[in-house]
Amino acid sequence: MMTPEFFMDIEKKTFSPYAQLTSASKGRERPEETSPVRTAYQRDRDRIIHSKSFRRLMHKTQVFLSPVDEHYRTRMTHTLEVTQIARIVARALRLNEDLTEAIALGHDLGHTPFGHAGEEALRTCYDPTFHHAKQSLRVVDRLENDGEGLNLTFEVRDGILNHSGKALAETLEGRIVKFADRIAYINSDIDDAIRGGILSLSDIPSDLLEILGEGYSERINRMVLSLVEGSTDKNEIVMTEPVGEATERLRAFLTDRVYINSAAKVEEHKAKDLLVSLFGYYTERPDELPPLYRRIAEEDGIKTSVADFISCMTDRYAVDLFRRLFIPDVWRGGAV
């Protein structure tokens, strides 16, 4: 039978000198027996895939609130796209593909319902510093497995926490996920915005299209190749110029045209108000929280517990709960 040492020996022989070796992991908070057929990072990947929070991603908004067209991205499809891109880059750079995959699959587990609108709602009513990356780490550390957490390795946890914003993961594998996340959402959000009639290809500055390409697949391919070329044989993850600069300009363009001032956002205030109302309701009535969150309320405080409860909701669960708590039965049934 194969042993963990067999797989780790393969890593030492084939990985880049800049790769994170499984044998060099800082380990788990709670030590465990090793698996005879899976490395520690493979086990982390499997725990994330089999978690409840991962399954809930299929019913969480990416950009468009509850779209009728089933071809719009959800948080789940976004996560799979990030994972696919990240694995390609990790393999091309001879880095630890298993670690990269685990981080990518877990990076958005703490995202609220209604996308960034939900995140902003919890910043308003709970904590101005609330961020989905920190909440994703809390999900795997504290909320999953009925409050026991998934006991993931340090490197996966670090990559999840630092996949967004200015912070950098300690490993190159974690830094790949940061880039893969941007490459995925920039291109999928353009695709969905064009599908929704919010953008047309002609709206995008022509010089950016000239550098990055006009087609969805073409743009992703150029960004990925730029990332691989810029990072080969280096102890850093960077894009080459001018692709890197054009990618950042395209992201700024989307922020202005789609993420802030578009038809996709006209009803976001309603989603925010809905979550703020749920937050107020349960902070006043913590006894009505599910058992896990009642336990968390006793240990970490009521507001933290309610924020945990809300962040774990899917879009439709939040809407259905709001209807049950705030809409009279006769109106919910459509009777006059």
N, C-alpha and C positions, 0 to 999 in steps of 0.2 A: 504493500500500500504506500501511496505517496505521503509525504510528510510536509509540514510547513517549511522545514528546512530546504526541501527540494525546490519549492517555489521561490523562496528567498535567494537561493543560490542562482536560479535563473535570472532574477532581478539584478544581482551583482554582476553577472556576465553580460547582460544585454542592455541595461539602462544607461542613460547618460550620467556622467559624474555629477550632474546637477539635480538628478532625480531624488525624490524622497523614497528611500528604501523602507520596506515594511519592517525590516529588522532594526531600523533606526527610529522607529516610532516612539513618541513619548508615552504611548500607552493609553489605557483607560483609567478613569477615576476609580472604578472598582475592578480589580484584576479578575481575569477569567481564564479558564483552560483554553488552549488553542484548539483550532479545528484541524483535523487531519487532511482536509481537502480544500480549505479556503483560507486565504490570508485574512488578516485583521480588517483590511480595507474592503475586501469582498464581503465580509460579514456585515460591515457597516452599510454597504450598498444594499444588501438583502434586507436588513432591518428597516431601512428607509422605505424600500419598495413595498414591504408588507405592512407598513404602518397605516393607521387610520388617517392621519394627517395627509399622507401622500394620496390616498384615494379621494379625499375631499377636494383636491386641487381641480378635479374635472368639473366641479360646479362652482368655481370661483372665477370672477372677472379678471381678464387681462387688461383690456382697454375699454371695450364696449360693454355697457351694462345690459345683461340679460338679452343678448341678441337673438332675433328670430332665426336668422340664417345660421345654420349649424356649421358653416365653414369658418366662422370667426374663431380666433384663438381663445382658449381658456388658459388658466394658470397651469393646467396639466400639460396641454400641448406646448406651451412655452417652455416648460421644464424639460420636456423631451427634446425639443429643438436645441436648447442650451446644452444638454447632455451629449447630443450627437456631435455638435460643433466642438465641444470641449474634448471629446474622445479623439476626434480626428487630429486636433492640434497636439494633444499629449502623445499620441502614437508617433506622429511625424517628428517630434522632438525627443523621442525615446524617454519620456518621463513616465511616471506611474499612472497608467491608465485607470486602474481600479480606484485609486485615491481620487483622481479627477472625476470619475463617474459618480462616486459616492457624494462628493461635495455638490456637484451639479444637480443631482437628484434631490438633495435636501435643501438647496439654497433658498427656496421660497416657501417652505412648509409653514412659516409663521405669517404669511400674507393674510391680511384681513379680507372679509367679503367686500365686494365692489372695488377691488383693486386699490389704487392709491387714494381714492376717495375715502375708503374705510380707514386707511392709515391716518389721514388728516383728521377724521372724526375722533379717533382716539387721542390724537395730539391735543385736540380741543377740550375734550372732557376728562381725560385721564392724565396724560403726561406729555408735555411739549417735546420731549426727546424720544417719544415712541418711534421705533423704526422696525420695519419688517425683518431686517437681518438679525437684530437682537432678539426679536420674538421667535424667529426660526430656531435660534440656538436654545431659547427657553422651551420650545416645543420638544426638541429632541432630548433636552436635559431633564425637564421637569414634568411635562404634560403627557407625553406618550406613555404607553404601557401602564395605564391607570395610575399615573403619578410617579412611576418608578423611573421613567426615562429610558432611552435606548442604550445608554452607556457606550457612546461612540468614542472612537480614538480622538486624541487631541488634535491631530492634523485635519480630520474631517470637520470637527467643531470649529476650529480656527478658520477654515475655508468658508464655512457657512456664515460665520459672523462677519467676515471681512470681504464678502463678495461685492459689496456695494459701497459707494462713497469713496472717500480719499484713502481710507485705511487699506493696507496691503496684507495679504495672508503671508504667513511665514514661509510657505512652500510655493514653488513655481506652479505646482498643480492647482493650488487655490487661486493663484493669479490668472491662470488660464481661464478659470470659470468666470472671473470678473469680465474679461474680454468677451468670452463666449456669450455671456448674458447680454452685453451691449449689442454684439453682432446679431444675435437672435431677435431681440425686441425691436431694434431699429428697422430691420428688414420686414419682419412680420407685421409691425405696426403700419409701415407704408402699405403693405399688401392689404391689410384690413381697412385702412383709411380710404384707399382707392375703391375697394369693394363697397364701402359704405357711402361713397359719393362725397367724402370730405376733402379728398385730394384727387388730383389727376397727375399723371407723370409730368405733364408740362409745368406744374407748379414748382417742382423741385429745380433748384438752380442748375442750369445746363452744365456749368463747369464741374459740379459734383457728379453728375451723371456721366460726364466724359471720363472722369477719373475712376469712378466706382462701377459704372455700368448701368444700363437702363433696366435690365431684367432682374428679378428677385434672386434667381440662382447665380447669375453673373456677379451681382454685388457681394453675396455671401462668399463666393469662391475667391474673389479678389481680396476681400478682407481677411479670410483665413490664410491665403497664401502670403499676404503681407505679414501676418502675425508669425507664421512659421519662419519666413525668411528673416524677419527682424530679430527672432529669438534663437535661431540655430547657433549652437555652441556658445551660448551666453548664459550667465547666471541671472537673467532677467527676462521678463516677458514684455515685448514691445512690438509695435507695428512699424513698418518702414514708412518713410515719407515718399510721396505726398498722400498715400492712402490713409495713414493715421490721422493726419490733419483734416482730410476730407470727411472721414468718419465722424470726427467730433463736430464738424460744421453741420453735417447732416443730422446729428442728434440734436443740436441747437435749433435747427430748422423745425424738427418734429415737436420739440418742446413748445415752440411758439405757435405752430399751425395745428397741432393735433392734441397735445397734452394739456394745453391751457385754453386756447381760443377756438375750439371747434364744436361742431354739433354733437360730437360724442360726449361732451361735458355739460350740456345744457341742463340735464336733470341730476347731475351729481350732488347738488345741494340737498335733494330729496333723500338720496342714499345716506348722506352724512347725518341729516336730521333724524332719519330712522334709527341709525346706530346710536346717536346721542340719546335718543329717547329710551332705547333698550338699556343703555348704560345707566341712566338715571333710575329706571324702574328696578333693576336688580341691585343697585347699590343701596336702595331703600328696602329691598326685600331679599336679602341674601339667603334666607331659608328656602326660597323657591329655586335656587340654583341646583343643578344636578349634583350628585354626591361628591364627585371628584372636586368640583369647584367650591363646594362647601368646606371641604377639608383644606383646600388651598387658602380660602378666606381666613380660616383659623390660624394658619401658619404664616401667610404672607400678606394678609390684609384684604379687606373686602374689595377695594378698588382694583387691586392687582388681579384678584380672582375674576372679577367681572370682565376686565380687559382680556384676560386669558380666554374666557368663555366666548366673548364676542369675536376675538381674532380667529378662533377655531371654527366659526360658523361658515357655512356656504352661503352664497347669495340667496338661494331660494329658502333655506332654513331661516335666515334672518327676516325675510319678507313674511314668511308664514307665521313666524313667532310674533312679529309686530301686529299682523292682522288679528291673531288670537288674543293678544293682550290689549289692543287699543281700539279695534274696530268692533262695534256691536254685532252680535250674531245675525241679527236680521239684515244688516247691511252686507255682511260677508256672504250671505246666501243669495243676495241680489233681490230680495223681496222688497216690496214697497209698503 
